[in-house]
Amino acid sequence: MIEPKPAIQPEQSGETAAKPSAATQGSAKSGSSKKRRFGGTTTQIRSALKFYKVMAYLTGTMLLLLCAELVARYVFGVYLFAGGTNAATGQAFGFGFADAESKAVLGGVNVSIAVLIVHGWMYVLYLISDFRLWSLMRWQFTKLILLALGGVVPLMSFIVEKRFHSDVEAELAAHPQASKRY
C-alpha cells in the first residue's frame, strides 16, 4: 500500500529553511511563468500559418456558398444545375436554377450537391490545418475548438483567421528563442 504524504512538508532545522534562497525567491516572484516553447521551428510555424490562412478563406467562402445554396433549396425550392436537358421542354439547359422537387433537369450536374461535397472535404482539410497550427504553437485545447468552429459558423473563419494570424505573429516576435532548433 502507498503511504500518503502530508500536503505541507515539515520544516527542516537550520538557517537555510527559515530564509529562502535568491533562486527560490526569483521563481516565486515570477509565479508560474515558464519559458515559452513552440512545437516546431519558426519556418514550420509560418508554413502552418500560411496553410491555415488559405484553408480558412477557402472554407469560409465555401460555407457562404453553402448557406446560399441552403436558402435557395429550402426557401425557394430550387437547385442550381449546370448543363443537361430541360425535362419539360426537351431543350438544352445551360446554367441556372431548376425545381428541387421533381426531375426538372435530366443529365446535368447538380451544382448545389457539389457545393455540399466540396465544403465537406474542404472542412476536413481546414481541420487538419487547424490541428497543425495548434500543435506547433502548443496552445490550449479551447483554441483548437475555436479554430474548428470557424469552418461551421458563417463569416467566423475570416474573423478567427485574422485574430489568430496576429496572435501567432505576436508570439513569434515576443519569443524568438522559443522555436526548436534542428
Salt bridges, closest charged atoms under 4 A:
GLU69 OE2 - ARG73 NH2 2.98
GLU169 OE1 - ARG46 NH1 2.80
GLU171 OE1 - ARG36 NH2 2.35
